[in-house]
């Protein structure tokens, strides 16, 4: 699976935006020639599952041409689109292609995006519920401990869905201070507990995108709620919250200037794909410089022997472990040098 950031343009300015650093790149959108180069590059590794992101991917000036190239490429088997949903109606005829396996709409409240955009969001969710019902997904980012998320249940009714993708938003600002990560999660705990209760009340099964609440913070009431949600997931035939894997499998993302990064949260660690002859060499580069360190890094000394961490069930975004990862690298490099 690979992500392609078609453009850094977006109509919104979300407080929690995880791609703010990406939007600072000088090149606004990927050119058609570079996109063709990228498709050929992916063939070298038989990579055939594409995720289109941004900014807002549908704002690419040649979005129809991009979709034509993807849908006519025999190597590409599946396309997922991550959108804010605001201009879906403009390209609805391009979004019914059978190669499109999913359209995930990341939703924000009227207070956050304004009445006009919110009405467009509602109308386009209704449109997708008719044209792409089995491929439509709704998502929300819980970005503030006092956030009002009640709007999402209205949108889910419009979408005719009983499952919800969610995440506790991780801001790039957290790179500057990872010393109080667990304390930050504890601040979110009351919100998350009430969120789970409201999901049960509305017959909605929430499932983590990434950055799950660490098991060590969950209290008895939280665990009971998760078990209730698991039972609801069986009834609704949805992905269960409690058994959703928390291990992070970072997706390689190619930006509009053909630089690659291992995850949006590591925006400063970019390489140019033209420096790699084959796609698998790019994957190996990230595995050897990042992935192998993620699972052995931990936040605090008491986390070292935590069973949840050892069993890859911690759930905390590796972004928080950046400082520890760099320390581990240095220790290993120094030992090899010696």
N, C-alpha and C positions, 0 to 999 in steps of 0.2 A: 504494500500500500504506500502510495506517495501523494503528498499534497502539492498543489501548484497554486501559488498566490498570483492570480492573473493581473491584479492591480492593487495599488495602495489607496485608491480613492474609496471614499465612503460618505454617505449622506449624514451619518451619525457621528457623535463624539462620545461614545459610552465611557462612563467613569472607570470601568474595570477593564477597558480594552487591552487585550494581551498582545496586540500587534502594533501598538503605538510606535515602537522603535522601528518596525518594518516600514511604517508609513513615512518615515523620514528619508527613505532611499530616494535618490534623485530621479531615477527612472520610474515614471508613473505607472506604466503597464508593459507587459511582455509583448514584444513585436511578433508578428505572424511568422517571420523567418526564424526567430529564436524559439518559438513554440514548436515549429517543425523540427528544428535541431533537437529540442528536448524529447520529442516523441521518438526520434531515431535513437537517442541515447538510452531511453527506457527499454527499447527493444533488445539492447545488448544484455539486459538482465532479465528479460521476459517479465518485466513489471507491467501488469495489465489492469490494476485497480487504481483509479485516479480519484483524488478528492480535490475539487475546485474551491478555492477560498480567496480571500482578499486581505484587506479591504472588503468591499462588496464585489464579488466576481462578475455579477451581471452589469456592472458599470464599465466593464471593458468595452472600448469603442467598437470592437469587432467580435463581440460575444457570439453572434450567429456563425461567424466563420470559425471560431474556436470550436463550437459544438459540431460543426460540419466535419472538421478535421478529426475530432475524437470519434464521432459516430461512424465515420467511414473508414477508420483504422481498424483492421482485423485484429491487431494485437491488443487493442483496448476492449476489455470484456465488461467492465463495470465503472460507472461514473457516479460519484456522490457530490452534491452541491451544498455548500454551507452559505446561507444567505440571511440577510435581515428581513427579507420578504417584501420590501417596499415597492420594487418594480417587477415583481414576478409576472404580473399580467402582461407586461410588454413583450415577454418572450415565452408565453405559455405554450405556443405551438412548438417551441424547441425543447420543451421540458417533458414531453410525453414519449420521447424515444425509449424503446425497451432497454437500451443500455444503461439508462439512468436508474440506478438501484435505490437511490435515496435522495430526498431533498430535506435537509434539516434547517428549520427556521429558528434562528436565535431571537427570542422575543424580549421586548422591553415595554415598560408601562407607558401610558399616555403622559404621565408626569415627566418621564425621562426623555421621550422623543417628540412630544407635542401631539396635539389632536389630529392634525392633518395626516402625519405619517402613521399614527396609530390606526386611524380609520382605513388607510390603505393596507396596513398590515392585516387587519381583520378581514377585509374584503378579499385579499389574496390568499389568506388561509382557507377561506370558504371556497375559493376557486380551486385551490389545490386539493381540497377534500373531495371534490368532484372529479377532477382529472387525474390525480395522482394519489388517491387515498391510501393504497397499500405501500406507497413509497414515501409518504409524508411523515416527518418527525418534528416534534416541537421541543425546544430547549430553553432553559433559563439559567442565568448565572446569579447565584446568591452572593452579592457583592458588599452588602452592609448588614451589620448585626440587627439593625432596626428596619430593614427593608420591608416594604409592602409588596408582597408577591401575589396578592389575591387575584389580580388581573389574569394570571396564567390559567386559572380554572375556567374563566369565560372563554379564553382562546381555545382551550382544549375541547370545550363543548362545540365550538364552531368547527374545529378540525375533526370532530367525531372520533377522538382518540382517548384511550384510557391508560396511556403510559406517557412518561415525561422524562426527558433527559435533562440532568441538572449537574451543576458543578459549583463548588465553593470557589469563587473567582480568585485567581492568583494574579496580583499586579506585579509588573516588572520592578516596582519600587521595593519589593521584598528582597531583591538581590542585595540591597544596601544593608539590610539588617535581618539576619536569620536567627538571632539569639533568643527571640521571644516567639518562635513559631507556635509551640504548643499552647502558649498563653493566648495567642490570636485565635487558635481553633476553639479554645474554651469560651471565648467571647461569642463565637458563632453557635455554640451548642444550644442555647435556648431557642434561637431562631430555627435551627434545624429540627429540633424536637417538635416545635409547633408546626413546622412545615410538614413533617411526617404525619402528624395528627390530622392536618387539613387535607392531606392527600388521601388518607383513609376515609375521611368524611365525604370526600368527593369521588370516591371509587377510582382513584388514580394511583398507578404504580410508578413511583419515581426510581430512576436508575442513574448511577453515577456516570458522568463522562470521565472525569479524572479528578485528582486531588480530593480523595475521600476523607471523611472525618476519621482520624486515627482511633483504633480500637481501644487504646489505653484511656481515652477521654470519655468513651461511651459509658453511661451509667445504666443501671438495671432497667429503668423506664425506657431508655433509648433502645436497648436490646429487645425488649418486649414489643416495641413498636415495629422494629425491623422484622421480627417473627410474624407479626400480624400482616405486614406488607408482603412478606413472602407467601403467606397463605392467599392473600388477595391476588398475587401474581399468578398463582396456580389456577385460580378461578377465572382470571381474565386472560390466561395464556400469554403472559407478558414476561419480559426479562426480570428476574427477581433482584431486588435491591441488595439483599443481604449476601447473595452469592455472586454478585458481580465482581470479577477479578479486579483487584486493586493494583496489581503490578503495572508499572508504567512501561508501555511499549512505544517510545517516541517515534513519531512519523517523520520521515525525511520530507522537508518542504523545500521546493524550488521557488525562489523569488523571481520577480519580473526582470532582474538583471542577470539571471542564470547563476546566481550564487545559491548555495544550499546550506540549510541548517538542520540540526537534528530535532529541534522543537522550537516553536515560537518563543518559548521562554528563554532560549539560549541564543537570542538574536545577534549577539556580538560575536559568536563563534561560527563564522560563515566561510565557506570555501567556494571557489568557482568550479562548476561541473566540467568545464573545458580542461581542467587540470587532471581529469581522470579519464582514462581511455574507455573504461567500461563502467556501467552502472554498479556492478557488484563491487568494484574497487572503491567506489564512493561509499557504499554501505559498510564495507570492511573498515574504511577510515573512521567512520563514526563509531563503529563497534569498538575499535581499538583505542580510540581517544576519549570515549565517553561512556558507552554502555557497560563496559566491563567494570567500571568503578561505581556505577549507580547503586547496585545492590549491596555493595560492601561498605558504603558510606552510611553514616548515621548521625543524627542531630546532636545527641548528648550521650555521655558515658553510659547512662542507665538504659539507653536504647540498644546498646550493643548486643545484649543477650535476650532481647524481647522476641518471644516466639512469633508474634505477628510479623515483625520485621524479617526474621529469618525465613519464615514461610511465605514471604513476599505478599503479606496482607496488610502492610502498614498503611498504604494509600497516600501518604504525603508526597506531594509533587517533588521530584528530584531537584527542582529549582532551589528549594530550601537547603539542599545539601551542597550547593555549588562550592562554598568555601572548603567543606570537608573533602570533596572530590579533588580539588586542586592540591590540598595538603597531602592526600594519599598519593597522588601522581608524583609529587615532589619527592616524597619519601622513597618510593619505588625507583625513581630515576636516580636519586642519590645513591641508593644501595647498589644499583647496577653499575654506576660509575666507579664505586669503590672496588 
